[in-house]
Amino acid sequence: MTQPTSTTVKKTSPVLLALFWLYVSIPLVIGVWETLLKASALFK
């Protein structure tokens, strides 16, 4: 029977993770907001 090999797991910095989420979520929120504004014009 073979032994499982050990793997090293590097933890991601919480600051780097927060910056990544901001990098992704800010353009996403802007896009959703603009879409909702344009869609609301259809219902006026």
Contact map, one row per residue, 1 for C-alpha under 8 A:
11100000000000000000000000000000000000000000
11110000000000000000000000000000000000000000
11111000000000000000000000000000000000000000
01111100000000000000000000000000000000000000
00111110000000000000000000000000000000000000
00011111000000000000000000000000000000000000
00001111100000000000000000000000000000000000
00000111110000000000000000000000000000000000
00000011111000000000000000000000000000000000
00000001111100000000000000000000000000000000
00000000111110000000000000000000000000000000
00000000011111011000000000000000000000000000
00000000001111111000000000000000000000000000
00000000000111111100000000000000000000000000
00000000000011111110000000000000000000000000
00000000000111111111000000000000000000000000
00000000000111111111100000000000000000000000
00000000000001111111110000000000000000000000
00000000000000111111111000000000000000000000
00000000000000011111111100000000000000000000
00000000000000001111111110000000000000000000
00000000000000000111111111000000000000000000
00000000000000000011111111100000000000000000
00000000000000000001111111110000000000000000
00000000000000000000111111111000000000000000
00000000000000000000011111111100000000000000
00000000000000000000001111111110000000000000
00000000000000000000000111111111000000000000
00000000000000000000000011111111100000000000
00000000000000000000000001111111110000000000
00000000000000000000000000111111111000000000
00000000000000000000000000011111111100000000
00000000000000000000000000001111111110000000
00000000000000000000000000000111111111000000
00000000000000000000000000000011111111100000
00000000000000000000000000000001111111110000
00000000000000000000000000000000111111111000
00000000000000000000000000000000011111111100
00000000000000000000000000000000001111111110
00000000000000000000000000000000000111111111
00000000000000000000000000000000000011111111
00000000000000000000000000000000000001111111
00000000000000000000000000000000000000111111
00000000000000000000000000000000000000011111
